[in-house]
């Protein structure tokens, strides 16, 4: 597979939390090339399984979410759209942004913003609030009311592009870049015999509380799970933020209460033994990822968390490294080949 081409294709598809149908359909087609079976469940999760053919084989799950932050129309006022956020849409960075509204065919808009010329000096210092913003579609009030009913979802309308040295920049890298790393791992494993039944879940609605992963993990009932999600890295403006992770320094392996100690130690040992570039992180509380719900599915699931280093998370210009994605893929390959025999509690 072409890592960058697949990433750009998936990130440019619209799939706000709760409305992931378009991207899910494409992911299902991709997984069918690597798995024995792939399907979409009632919550919209795309699930694939590659069976090893051994009786009572352990089940290993790789998870990454496919939803992106977005918005949902709540009403029309003088032709302009009121909206609410789907997930962690950041009101500070979206004024004047382009929006794609998921009508049929799609309609486009701009989040309105007053120019500085008409603002009072104290108003220029105010942070934006979602409830104070509107979407301008250029339509009359009657046309906007007819075409854009409350409940219409939307996403930020930005392209994904090359950026710097083997980086990509754009929307929805959180968390489709992680899913592409999983797909790359499936490619690496294509001719490898496994001792586990390998499941992949492209889960939905992580940005609004992880109901997709909750239901999907319950149905799969895995013995082990590796959740792959994005994680923050240092930039010059993060001196007050508690992070020492760096872009381009490989996969982030996290310790913490959402992560099984035995599986985490196994993953770290594999990364070290196979000379896969990696970083060690600590999350002392809930990880803010699907790991927190998958680990308590049914009787409990031994869960580890891998992070993809990312800059400018939850913006329209998230940045990730193709090299870091390849590190994740190689580590997942090694986990799939060894986890059933090496993990300890």
Buried (B, 14 or more C-beta within 10 A) or exposed (E): BEBBEBBBBBBBBBBBBBBBBEBBEBBBEBBEEBBEEBEBBEBBBBBBBBBBEEEEBBBBBBBBBBBBBBBBBBEBEEBBBBBEBBBEBBBEBBBEBBBBBBBEEEBBBBBBBEEEEEEEEEEEEEEBEBEEBBBBBEBEEEBBBEBBEBEBBBBBBBEBEEBEEBBBBBBBBBBBBBBBBBBBBBBBBEEEEBBBBBBBBBBBBBBBEBBBBBBBBEBBEBBBBBBBBBBBBBBEEBEEEEBEBBBBBBBBBBBBEBBBBBBBBBBBEBBEEEEBBBBEBEBEEEBBBBBBBBBBBEEEBBBBBBBBBBBBBBBBBBBBBBBBBBBBBBBBBBBBBBBBEBBEE
